[in-house]
């Protein structure tokens, strides 16, 4: 059975920079994490460190890859979900301000 999300997700295309990798773009973002597309998605359980561009600011975060969906095999484009394990209060504040400006809440309420 599907469980309701703890935090609503918003359809924002923000730039994610992970160490040693090309930038990727989010599909959706919440205060708890994000979903993004990339070539050769990371494996579930992997810890990541990087920054996310929210408006004019590059804000650091730490997270854990929670799930991955590959379209066909290990060497192709896929989507992955990250849960934030550490973000600053400034990160939360700026994301909240950005969200107010942009809107576009996703209608999906279930995982």
C-alpha positions in Angstrom: 0.0 0.0 0.0 1.3 3.5 -0.9 1.9 5.9 2.0 1.3 9.6 1.9 4.4 11.8 1.4 5.7 13.6 4.5 6.6 16.7 2.5 4.9 17.9 -0.7 7.0 18.0 -3.8 7.3 20.8 -6.3 8.2 20.6 -10.0 11.3 22.8 -10.0 14.2 22.4 -12.5 17.2 23.3 -10.3 20.8 22.6 -11.1 22.6 20.0 -8.9 26.4 19.9 -8.8 27.8 16.7 -7.4 31.6 16.4 -6.8 33.4 15.0 -9.8 30.3 14.8 -12.0 28.6 16.9 -14.7 25.7 19.0 -13.5 22.2 17.4 -13.5 18.7 18.9 -13.2 16.0 18.1 -10.7 12.6 16.8 -11.8 11.0 17.7 -8.4 12.2 19.0 -5.1 11.0 19.1 -1.5 12.6 20.1 1.8 13.3 16.4 2.3 15.1 15.6 -1.0 14.9 15.7 -4.8 14.4 13.5 -7.9 16.7 14.0 -10.9 17.7 12.4 -14.2 21.2 11.5 -15.1 23.3 9.1 -17.2 24.4 6.1 -15.1 22.4 6.9 -11.9 24.1 6.2 -8.6 23.2 3.1 -6.7 20.7 3.2 -3.8 22.5 3.6 -0.4 25.2 5.8 -1.9 26.0 9.0 0.0 26.4 12.2 -2.0 27.7 15.7 -1.3 27.1 18.6 -3.6 25.2 21.9 -4.1 21.9 22.9 -5.5 21.3 26.2 -7.2 18.3 27.9 -5.6 17.8 31.3 -7.3 21.1 33.1 -7.3 22.7 31.0 -4.5 24.6 27.7 -4.6 23.6 25.9 -1.4 25.5 22.8 -0.1 23.7 19.6 0.9 24.5 16.0 1.9 22.2 13.2 1.0 21.6 9.5 0.4 20.3 7.9 -2.8 17.1 6.2 -1.8 15.9 4.7 -5.1 17.0 4.4 -8.8 15.1 3.6 -12.0 17.1 2.7 -15.0 15.5 2.7 -18.4 17.6 -0.3 -19.8 20.8 -1.5 -18.1 23.5 0.2 -16.1 24.9 2.5 -18.8 21.8 4.4 -19.8 19.8 7.4 -18.6 17.8 6.9 -15.5 16.1 8.7 -12.6 17.1 8.6 -9.0 15.7 10.0 -5.7 17.8 11.5 -3.0 16.9 12.1 0.6 18.7 15.1 2.3 20.7 14.0 5.3 22.1 17.4 6.1 21.0 20.9 4.9 21.4 24.3 6.5 18.6 26.5 7.8 19.6 29.0 5.0 18.9 26.2 2.5 15.4 25.6 3.9 14.7 29.3 4.0 15.8 30.0 0.4 14.0 26.9 -0.9 10.8 28.1 0.8 11.2 31.6 -0.7 11.9 30.2 -4.2 8.9 27.9 -3.9 6.6 30.8 -3.1 7.8 32.7 -6.2 7.5 29.7 -8.5 4.5 27.6 -7.3 3.8 24.5 -9.5 3.1 21.9 -6.8 2.9 18.4 -8.0 -0.4 16.6 -7.5 1.2 13.3 -6.5 0.5 12.7 -2.9 1.7 9.1 -2.7 5.0 7.4 -3.1 
